[in-house]
Amino acid sequence: MSKFKALFAIVLLVLFVASPVRAAQDTIKIGAAFALSGSIAVYGEGFKKCVDLAVDEINAKGGIKGKKIQIVYEDNKSTPKDCVMAVRKLITVDKVPVLFGPAGSSNFMAAAPVAQQSKVVMMSAQGTAEKLTQAGPYIFRIIPSNAKQGQRLAKLAFDMGYKKVPVMYVNNDWGLDLKDGFVDSFRKMGGVVTDVIPFDEKKTDYRTELLRANKGKPAAIVNLTYINEGSIQFKQAYEMSIKTQWLCGSAARAPKMVELAGKAAEGVIGTYPSIPQDTKQYKAFKEAYKKKYGDDKIPIFGDYNYDMVYLAVKAIEKGGYTAEGIRKALPAVAKGYKGVTGDKTFDAKRGMLNADMGLWTVKDGKIVDYKK
């Protein structure tokens, strides 16, 4: 009897040890180093919603060859240092072969060398700085770079008759990149940049920068800002009776910015990577988002994150669950693929080959396409 009990105990132990292994083998893990706390957590929260939506859809259809997808989220706390730590943890501890990188070009570029040196694929659905993919061949982005956006913003200002403008910009890689693109294009068109005003993230008072930008009461001010920073700036400008046409980039195009700024955001105009929302794909995505979360206010860059999940999954299906297989498969599965955000074909630098720039504005408290 004692022998039977001992044998039974061994069987139980084997089952106990093997079950987590079997569960791990039946699960395909993808990492996500998102800002879930800190100054740009508002971005990460929105990304997570759209990533989870895509994962739910794919898992409901059987996952990847019968295996469920699991997103391993790691909070990057909105700082470059913590982004590096989050990416390193996902690679060394969770051992993911592919991960979704941080928001904010500076944050992403701080962590990209870690992924590249480890030969793990890292993807971006919101980093637009020109240098984003320069870390190496394991780094991809599925959103257009700043070059086209800077050019489009300059053309918008010029076409609206604003030939002299000051430029405010968030002092990081994204802001510098977009500022340079705008200034170069605007000057080539014959425009005059009257002042260039950098500002730091996470501040609660931008009155000094606003007073400087409003010197001479310009008819328009270019403001390359984020959600929280922009909401503070527009509210303070409203309180200071600054009356101007605000021209912005894509990072301010968010329902959350409008919610925080209130009536002070009314009339803001900006550029963004154009997404045709009348397509079958976008309508289905929007309806699915509304069904899951109860509203149809798509978070900024949420649609790009949704597409990023599907591209990663297609690459795993084609290339296998290894970083090298995923890296090689990504360009092939992306070529001609029409996602929610349009054609996802990569160029030679692992960025978007085809990308149109659209215009947005705030009208009656909502973000809508701007029509002249």
PyMOL commands that set and color helices and strands:
alter all, ss='L'
color gray80, all
select helices_A, chain A and resi 2-25+41-60+80-92+105-118+146-159+173-188+207-213+227-239+250-252+255-265+280-293+302-319+323-334
alter helices_A, ss='H'
color red, helices_A
select strands_A, chain A and resi 27-34+68-75+98-100+121-124+139-141+164-170+192-199+220-224+245-248+269-273+338-339+342-343+357-363+366-369
alter strands_A, ss='S'
color yellow, strands_A
deselect
rebuild
show_as cartoon
